[in-house]
Amino acid sequence: KDQCTEAREIIEEAAAAGDTEKAAAESRAMQACPDGAASHYVKGRRLETAGNRDAAINEYREALRIDSSFAPASGNLGLLYLDKGMLDEAAVELTQAVKTNPLPQYQKGLGRIFSERKIYSLAQYHFAEALKSAPGDYQIHIDLAKVYARQGQLENAETEYKRALFTAPAAESARLGLAEIEIARNRSDKALEELKKASAANPKNKDIHKRLGELYERLGDKKSADFEYLLAGITPKPSPDLYLDYIKKGDAFMAERRFEKALAEYQAAIKLNPDWPESHQKLGEALAASERTDEAIAAFREVIRLKGGSAPLYFNIGQIYEKKGLVDEAVVEYRKAAKLSPDHAESRYRLAEIYANRGSANQAVEQYRELLKLRTDDTQIYLRLARILSSAKDPKDAIAAYSEAIRLQPENIDAHRELAQLYRKHNMADESEKQLKELIKLKKDDTEARNALTAIYVKNKNYDELISLLKENVEMAPNDANSHYKLGLVYEFKKNYEDAIASYKAALVIKADHAKALNALGRAHMKTGNIKEAKEALEAAKMADPALEEPTVLLSNIRDELSTEPKKYKKGKKAKKGKKAKSSKKSKGKSKSKTQKKAKKQQ
């Protein structure tokens, strides 16, 4: 045989032998194959025994490089990987080892890996295989019992723990396992009995004393619990009554808005036991109320550390950041709250508002839509959503949101007004008119709505509706000169001069120096042939507002019409003067035309 092959067989045959026989076999193997896989394996074993695990790993790897099927090297390397927490690498090496050399330690290692990975069926299989070769190894029974316990198979777990104790009566880990089973069965007295036996087997085990303290505390025996905690090296927990007393006092001070006093009480509660999250929560709220924002954030972070994050906690931190003007940080916290609890409406609302104020329309719309899933009947949210959508080119979604807001709250004036404006913006006059009419029904004296409706009627030349609307304006504000004046203008446009003159006169009764009404009255008298009255009204208009151009133009027209003097021309300069006169007349006509246009504009 090849010497290295012989060396490998020597090692494999001695794998299950005692330490003395194994050491002698390893020495023979090294002599037979000083530079081969067996030699590196033995070096690795010795380094591992000396505690130099990293160097041992390198030797095992070298052995496998030379001979990849060397099972003892794979097995030992796998166990070292397992101890280092490299579960995947350990599983590969141990699986390779058990193919040709299924030693119990390798099977046990695979069982531990699959137990850690929660693949309990494979863990049970490998522990059972390990027990076939090493039925007296109590630790395998304990490991198998833990697998059963994790699956809720308490009867099987109890059997394995008892088998471990049969082999090793002083095995406190088996006693602890039995105690856990009894606690799960709500049999505290039996659990206490097992823990006492474990403590008797190993009085210095602090973990056992800690568990005894917790169990005594659950049973209400505070004195025994405190004693066990002391043996475990833990300061006994203070009386819950004292803790609650501090909390109650703090809450009372908070209700009175005496924040500094409340802070002192909550801090006293924390001193009793720093691990109570509720006291840190209340401390954070008191700090936030007293504007000590950085300390408040630190208190809330401590609550998260102690019991994990929650949507209200992240929301509180977000509010503090937002008050400080740190909007980006606030967004991060609000998003954490929404992710942790998708139904936390407050966080989604704040996110939506922040995105809307920033102009991030798509993100704001997303948050408002999510919020509407939680608050399906909230009119204000539909309005906010509609306002953002109204800036889009296609108003379809915005109209739908406004319509839903109106369906939920038909008397909402803002919804009708904004929907009317949206319709008007997109040249949907009929729909805008309907909304404005609804708005006027809800608020008859809404000047803005009446003006908008007036503009629509004028644009559509709907004078009958316009007259009705303006009459309502007069009825609602009989002492408003402008209302009478505007109604008169429409009558005049319809050539109903009698009603026009009556409306203008009504405006002048209220405000005698209403220049536009005087001007319009003069113009109406001119149209009806009452020149004397026209001149009087136009002269009065000119005096009331010298900057108003139309009265001057109209008076000039009246004078031109009434003038009977013939035009005179001098001899010898007829042609020249005629040309000048013609030019002057043309210039005068242009000037007159411009003045008339300006007057109409001003009117």
C-alpha positions in Angstrom: 0.0 0.0 0.0 0.9 3.6 -0.5 2.3 5.0 2.8 0.0 8.0 2.9 -3.1 5.8 2.2 -1.9 3.6 5.1 -1.5 6.7 7.3 -5.1 7.8 6.5 -6.5 4.3 7.3 -4.6 4.4 10.7 -6.2 7.7 11.6 -9.7 6.6 10.5 -9.5 3.3 12.4 -8.4 5.2 15.6 -11.1 7.9 15.2 -13.4 6.2 17.8 -10.6 5.1 20.1 -9.5 6.6 23.4 -7.2 9.5 23.6 -4.0 7.4 24.3 -4.6 5.0 21.4 -5.5 7.9 19.2 -2.3 9.8 20.0 -0.2 6.7 19.3 -2.0 6.1 16.0 -1.5 9.7 14.9 2.2 9.5 15.7 2.5 6.4 13.5 0.6 8.1 10.7 2.9 11.1 10.7 5.9 8.9 10.5 4.4 7.0 7.6 3.4 10.1 5.7 5.2 13.2 7.0 4.3 15.6 4.2 0.8 14.2 3.2 -2.8 14.9 4.3 -2.5 12.7 7.4 0.4 14.8 8.7 -1.5 18.1 8.2 -4.5 16.5 9.9 -2.4 15.5 13.0 -0.9 19.0 13.2 -4.4 20.5 13.1 -5.5 18.2 15.9 -2.6 19.2 18.1 -3.1 22.9 17.4 -6.8 22.6 18.2 -6.0 20.9 21.5 -3.6 23.7 22.3 -6.4 26.2 21.6 -5.0 27.7 18.4 -8.2 27.2 16.3 -7.4 29.4 13.4 -4.1 27.6 12.8 -5.9 24.3 13.1 -8.4 25.3 10.5 -5.5 26.1 8.1 -4.0 22.6 8.6 -7.3 20.9 8.1 -7.8 22.9 4.9 -4.3 21.9 3.7 -5.1 18.2 4.5 -8.3 18.5 2.4 -6.4 20.2 -0.4 -4.2 17.2 -0.7 -6.9 14.6 -0.1 -10.4 16.1 -0.5 -12.1 12.8 0.8 -10.2 12.8 4.1 -13.3 12.4 6.4 -11.7 13.2 9.8 -10.3 16.5 8.4 -13.7 17.5 7.0 -15.4 16.5 10.3 -13.0 18.4 12.6 -13.0 21.4 10.2 -16.8 21.4 10.2 -17.0 21.4 14.0 -14.5 24.4 14.2 -16.7 26.3 11.7 -19.7 25.5 13.8 -18.0 26.9 16.9 -17.2 30.1 15.0 -20.9 30.4 13.9 -20.1 29.7 10.2 -23.2 27.4 9.9 -23.3 27.0 6.1 -19.6 26.1 5.8 -19.9 23.8 8.8 -22.9 22.0 7.2 -20.9 21.3 4.0 -17.9 19.8 5.8 -19.9 17.8 8.3 -22.1 16.4 5.6 -19.0 15.3 3.7 -17.5 13.7 6.8 -20.6 11.6 7.7 -20.7 10.1 4.2 -17.8 7.8 5.0 -17.2 8.3 8.8 -20.5 9.0 10.6 -19.0 9.7 14.0 -21.5 10.8 16.7 -19.8 14.2 17.1 -20.3 14.9 13.5 -23.9 13.8 13.6 -24.4 16.0 16.7 -22.9 19.0 14.9 -25.3 18.6 12.0 -28.2 18.3 14.5 -27.2 21.6 16.1 -27.0 23.3 12.7 -30.4 22.1 11.6 -31.9 23.0 15.0 -30.5 26.5 14.6 -31.9 26.7 11.1 -35.3 25.5 12.5 -35.2 22.5 10.2 -36.4 20.3 13.0 -37.0 17.1 11.1 -33.3 16.9 10.0 -32.1 18.0 13.4 -34.1 15.1 15.0 -32.6 12.6 12.4 -29.0 13.6 13.1 -29.4 13.6 16.9 -31.0 10.1 16.7 -28.1 8.9 14.5 -25.6 10.3 17.0 -27.4 8.5 19.9 -27.0 5.2 18.0 -23.2 5.4 18.4 -23.2 7.3 21.7 -26.3 6.4 23.8 -24.5 7.5 26.9 -23.9 11.1 25.8 -26.4 13.0 27.9 -25.8 16.3 25.9 -27.3 14.7 22.8 -30.5 13.9 24.8 -30.6 17.5 26.0 -30.1 18.8 22.4 -32.8 16.5 21.1 -35.1 17.5 23.9 -34.7 21.2 23.0 -35.8 20.4 19.4 -38.9 18.6 20.6 -39.7 21.5 23.0 -39.4 24.1 20.2 -41.9 22.1 18.2 -44.3 22.0 21.2 -43.8 18.2 21.7 -43.5 18.6 25.5 -43.9 14.9 26.2 -41.0 13.9 24.0 -38.9 16.7 25.3 -39.6 15.6 28.9 -38.6 12.0 28.0 -35.3 13.1 26.6 -34.5 15.4 29.5 -35.1 12.5 31.9 -32.9 10.2 29.9 -30.1 12.8 30.1 -30.6 12.9 33.9 -30.5 9.1 34.1 -27.1 9.3 32.5 -25.9 12.5 34.3 -28.0 13.3 37.4 -26.1 16.5 38.0 -26.8 17.9 34.5 -28.4 21.3 35.5 -29.3 22.1 31.9 -31.7 19.2 31.8 -33.2 20.4 35.1 -33.6 23.9 33.6 -35.3 22.3 30.5 -37.7 20.4 32.7 -38.5 23.6 34.6 -39.3 25.4 31.3 -41.7 22.6 30.4 -43.5 22.8 33.7 -43.8 26.6 33.4 -45.3 26.1 29.9 -47.8 23.7 31.5 -48.6 26.4 34.2 -47.3 24.1 36.9 -45.1 26.6 38.8 -44.6 24.3 41.9 -43.1 21.5 39.7 -40.9 24.1 37.9 -39.7 25.4 41.3 -38.9 21.9 42.4 -36.7 21.3 39.3 -34.9 24.7 39.6 -34.1 23.9 43.3 -32.6 20.6 42.2 -30.5 22.4 39.5 -29.3 24.9 42.1 -28.4 22.1 44.5 -26.3 20.4 41.7 -24.5 23.7 40.9 -25.0 26.4 43.6 -22.8 28.9 41.8 -24.8 28.9 38.6 -26.1 32.5 38.4 -28.5 31.7 35.6 -30.3 29.2 37.8 -30.6 31.8 40.6 -31.9 34.3 38.1 -34.6 31.9 36.9 -35.5 31.1 40.5 -35.9 34.8 41.2 -38.2 35.3 38.2 -40.3 32.3 39.3 -40.6 33.5 42.9 -41.5 36.9 41.6 -44.3 35.4 39.5 -45.5 33.5 42.5 -45.6 36.7 44.5 -42.8 35.7 47.0 -40.8 38.9 46.7 -38.5 38.1 49.6 -37.3 34.8 48.1 -37.2 36.5 44.7 -34.9 39.3 46.0 -32.6 36.7 47.7 -32.2 34.7 44.4 -31.6 37.9 42.5 -28.8 38.8 44.9 -27.3 35.3 44.4 -27.5 35.9 40.7 -25.7 39.2 41.1 -28.8 41.3 40.2 -30.0 44.2 42.3 -33.5 43.3 43.5 -36.3 45.0 41.7 -38.0 47.7 43.8 -41.7 47.5 44.8 -44.0 48.1 41.9 -46.2 50.2 44.2 -43.4 52.7 44.8 -42.8 52.9 41.0 -46.5 53.5 40.3 -46.6 56.2 43.0 -43.9 58.2 41.2 -45.7 57.7 37.9 -49.0 58.8 39.3 -47.5 62.0 40.8 -45.8 62.7 37.5 -49.1 62.3 35.6 -50.8 64.7 38.0 -48.1 67.3 37.5 -48.4 66.8 33.7 -52.2 67.4 33.9 -51.4 70.7 35.7 -48.8 71.6 33.1 -46.1 71.7 35.8 -43.6 70.0 33.6 -40.5 70.3 35.7 -42.2 68.7 38.6 -43.4 65.9 36.4 -39.9 65.4 35.0 -38.5 64.9 38.6 -41.1 62.2 39.3 -40.5 60.3 36.1 -36.8 60.4 36.6 -37.3 59.0 40.1 -39.2 56.1 38.7 -36.4 55.5 36.2 -33.9 55.4 39.0 -35.9 52.6 40.6 -35.6 50.5 37.5 -34.1 51.8 34.3 -35.6 49.0 32.3 -39.2 50.1 32.6 -40.0 51.5 29.1 -43.2 53.3 30.3 -41.3 55.7 32.5 -39.0 56.6 29.6 -42.0 57.1 27.4 -43.6 59.5 30.0 -40.3 61.3 30.5 -40.0 61.9 26.8 -43.5 63.3 26.6 -42.8 65.7 29.5 -39.5 66.8 27.9 -41.2 67.4 24.6 -43.9 69.5 26.4 -41.2 71.6 28.1 -39.5 72.2 24.7 -36.4 70.2 25.7 -36.5 68.5 22.3 -33.1 66.8 22.1 -33.6 65.2 25.5 -37.1 64.1 24.5 -35.8 62.4 21.4 -33.2 60.6 23.5 -35.9 59.4 25.9 -38.0 58.1 23.1 -35.0 56.3 21.5 -34.4 54.6 24.9 -38.0 53.3 24.8 -37.3 51.9 21.3 -34.2 50.2 22.6 -36.0 48.7 25.6 -39.1 47.4 23.9 -38.7 48.0 20.2 -40.2 50.6 17.9 -43.8 51.5 17.6 -45.8 53.8 15.3 -46.7 56.3 18.1 -43.1 56.5 19.2 -41.7 57.2 15.7 -44.6 59.7 15.2 -43.7 61.5 18.4 -40.1 61.8 17.3 -41.2 63.0 13.9 -43.4 65.7 15.4 -40.4 67.0 17.4 -38.2 67.1 14.4 -40.9 68.9 12.4 -41.3 71.6 15.2 -37.5 72.1 15.1 -37.7 72.7 11.3 -35.8 69.4 10.5 -38.4 68.3 7.9 -36.2 65.6 6.3 -35.6 63.9 9.6 -39.3 64.2 10.4 -40.1 62.5 7.1 -37.8 59.6 8.0 -39.6 59.0 11.3 -43.1 59.3 9.9 -42.2 56.8 7.2 -40.9 54.4 9.8 -44.2 54.7 11.7 -46.2 54.2 8.5 -44.1 51.1 7.5 -44.4 49.6 11.0 -48.1 50.3 11.2 -49.7 51.0 7.8 -53.0 52.1 9.5 -51.3 54.8 11.5 -53.3 57.7 10.0 -51.5 60.5 11.8 -48.2 59.7 10.2 -49.6 59.4 6.7 -51.4 62.7 7.2 -48.2 64.5 8.2 -46.3 62.9 5.3 -49.0 64.0 2.9 -49.0 67.6 4.2 -45.2 67.8 4.1 -45.1 66.5 0.5 -47.9 68.9 -0.5 -46.1 71.9 0.9 -42.8 70.8 -0.8 -44.6 70.5 -4.2 -44.0 66.8 -4.3 -47.4 66.2 -5.8 -47.1 62.5 -6.6 -45.9 61.6 -3.1 -48.6 63.7 -1.5 -51.3 62.1 -3.7 -50.0 58.6 -2.7 -50.2 59.4 1.0 -53.6 61.0 0.7 -54.9 58.0 -1.1 -53.5 55.6 1.5 -55.1 57.9 4.2 -58.5 57.7 2.5 -58.4 53.9 2.8 -58.4 54.5 6.6 -60.7 57.5 6.7 -63.2 56.9 3.9 -65.6 59.6 5.0 -63.1 62.4 5.7 -64.2 65.4 3.6 -61.2 67.5 4.3 -58.8 64.8 3.0 -60.8 64.6 -0.3 -60.5 68.4 -0.5 -56.7 68.3 0.1 -56.3 65.6 -2.5 -58.5 67.4 -5.0 -56.4 70.7 -4.6 -53.2 68.8 -5.5 -54.8 67.0 -8.4 -56.3 70.2 -9.8 -52.9 71.4 -11.0 -52.7 68.4 -13.4 -53.5 68.8 -17.0 -56.3 66.3 -16.9 -58.8 67.4 -14.2 -60.7 64.1 -14.2 -59.2 62.9 -10.8 -59.5 66.3 -9.2 -63.2 66.6 -10.2 -63.8 63.1 -8.8 -62.2 64.0 -5.5 -64.2 67.3 -5.3 -67.4 65.4 -6.2 -66.8 62.9 -3.4 -66.2 65.6 -0.9 -69.5 67.2 -1.9 -71.3 63.9 -1.7 -70.1 63.5 1.9 -70.8 67.1 2.8 -73.2 68.7 0.4 -73.2 72.0 2.3 -69.4 72.4 2.0 -68.9 75.9 0.5 -65.2 75.5 -0.3 -65.8 72.3 -2.2 -68.4 73.9 -4.5 -66.4 77.1 -5.0 -63.1 75.3 -5.9 -64.9 72.8 -8.1 -66.6 75.7 -9.9 -63.2 77.4 -10.4 -61.7 74.1 -11.7 -64.6 73.8 -14.2 -64.1 77.4 -15.3 -60.4 76.9 -15.7 -61.0 74.1 -18.1 -63.7 75.9 -20.1 -66.5 73.8 -18.7 -68.9 76.7 -18.2 -72.1 74.8 -17.7 -70.7 72.7 -14.9 -69.2 75.8 -13.3 -72.5 77.5 -13.5 -74.2 74.6 -11.7 -71.7 74.7 -8.8 -71.9 78.5 -8.5 -75.7 78.2 -8.2 -75.4 75.6 -5.5 -73.0 77.8 -3.7 -75.4 80.7 -3.9 -78.1 78.5 -2.5 -75.9 77.7 0.5 -74.6 81.3 0.9 -76.9 83.8 -0.8 -74.7 86.8 -0.1 -71.5 85.2 -1.5 -70.1 88.1 -3.5 -67.3 86.1 -5.1 -69.7 83.5 -6.4 -72.2 86.1 -7.7 -69.4 88.0 -9.5 -68.2 84.7 -11.1 -71.7 83.8 -12.2 -72.2 87.3 -13.6 -69.1 86.9 -15.7 -70.4 83.5 -17.1 -73.8 85.1 -18.0 -72.1 88.0 -19.7 -69.8 85.7 -21.7 -72.7 83.5 -22.7 -74.9 86.5 -23.4 -77.5 85.1 -21.0 -79.1 88.4 -20.2 -82.4 87.2 -18.7 -80.5 85.1 -16.1 -78.1 88.0 -15.6 -81.0 90.5 -14.9 -82.5 88.0 -12.4 -79.1 87.7 -10.6 -78.6 91.4 -10.5 -82.1 92.0 -9.2 -81.3 89.6 -6.4 -78.1 91.6 -5.7 -80.2 94.8 -5.4 -82.8 93.1 -3.1 -80.0 91.8 -0.9 -78.1 95.1 -0.8 -80.7 97.9 -1.5 -78.3 100.5 -0.2 -75.5 99.5 -2.5 -75.3 102.1 -5.3 -73.1 99.9 -7.5 -75.8 97.1 -7.5 -78.3 99.5 -8.9 -75.8 100.9 -11.4 -74.8 97.4 -12.7 -78.5 96.4 -13.2 -79.0 99.7 -15.1 -76.2 98.8 -17.5 -77.8 95.5 -18.4 -81.2 97.2 -18.9 -79.5 99.8 -21.1 -77.8 97.1 -23.1 -81.2 95.5 -23.7 -82.5 99.0 -24.8 -84.9 99.0 -21.8 -84.1 102.6 -21.2 -86.9 103.3 -18.8 -85.8 100.6 -16.3 -82.1 101.6 -16.9 -82.9 105.3 -16.0 -84.8 104.1 -12.9 -81.9 102.0 -11.8 -79.3 104.8 -12.4 -81.5 107.2 -10.4 -81.8 104.7 -7.6 -78.0 104.5 -7.4 -77.9 108.3 -7.3 -80.4 108.5 -4.5 -78.0 106.4 -2.4 -74.8 108.2 -3.7 -75.5 111.5 -5.4 -71.9 111.9 -6.7 -71.7 108.4 -8.2 -69.8 109.5 -11.3 -70.4 106.4 -13.4 -74.1 106.4 -12.6 -74.4 110.1 -13.6 -72.5 109.4 -16.8 -74.7 106.4 -17.6 -77.9 108.4 -16.8 -76.8 111.1 -19.2 -76.0 108.6 -21.9 -79.5 107.0 -21.4 -81.2 110.4 -21.6 -79.3 111.1 -24.9 -80.5 107.8 -26.3 -84.1 108.7 -25.4 -83.8 112.3 -26.8 -83.9 114.1 -23.4 -80.9 116.3 -24.1 -81.5 118.8 -21.3 -81.5 116.0 -18.7 -78.6 114.4 -20.4 -76.5 117.6 -20.2 -77.3 118.1 -16.5 -76.4 114.5 -15.7 -73.1 114.6 -17.8 -72.1 117.9 -16.3 -72.6 116.5 -12.8 -70.6 113.4 -13.7 -67.8 115.6 -15.0 -67.7 117.4 -11.7 -67.9 114.2 -9.6 -64.9 112.7 -11.4 -62.9 115.0 -13.7 -60.7 112.0 -14.7 -63.7 110.2 -16.3 -63.4 110.9 -20.0 -66.8 109.7 -21.4 -68.9 112.6 -20.0 -66.6 115.1 -21.8 -66.9 113.2 -25.1 -70.7 112.9 -24.8 -71.1 116.6 -23.9 -68.9 117.4 -27.0 -71.2 115.3 -29.1 -74.3 117.2 -27.8 -72.7 120.6 -28.5 -71.7 119.5 -32.1 -75.2 118.4 -32.8 -76.8 121.6 -31.4 -74.3 124.0 -33.1 -76.0 126.2 -36.0 -72.9 128.4 -37.0 -71.6 127.9 -40.6 -67.9 127.3 -41.1 -65.9 130.4 -42.5 -63.0 130.4 -44.9 -60.6 133.3 -45.9 -59.8 134.2 -49.5 -56.6 133.2 -51.1 -55.9 130.5 -48.5 -58.8 128.3 -49.3 -56.9 125.3 -50.5 -54.3 125.5 -47.7 -56.8 126.2 -45.1 -59.0 123.5 -46.4 -56.2 121.1 -46.3 -55.4 122.1 -42.7 -59.0 122.0 -41.8 -59.3 118.5 -43.3 -56.1 117.4 -41.4 -57.4 119.0 -38.2 -60.7 117.4 -38.6 -59.1 114.0 -39.2 -56.8 114.4 -36.2 -59.8 115.5 -34.1 -61.8 112.5 -35.2 -58.9 110.2 -34.2 -58.6 111.8 -30.9 -62.3 111.6 -30.3 -62.3 108.0 -31.3 -59.5 107.1 -28.9 -61.3 109.1 -26.1 -64.5 107.2 -26.7 -62.7 103.8 -26.6 -61.0 104.8 -23.3 -64.4 105.9 -21.9 -66.0 102.5 -22.8 -63.1 100.6 -21.2 -63.4 102.6 -18.0 -67.1 102.0 -18.0 
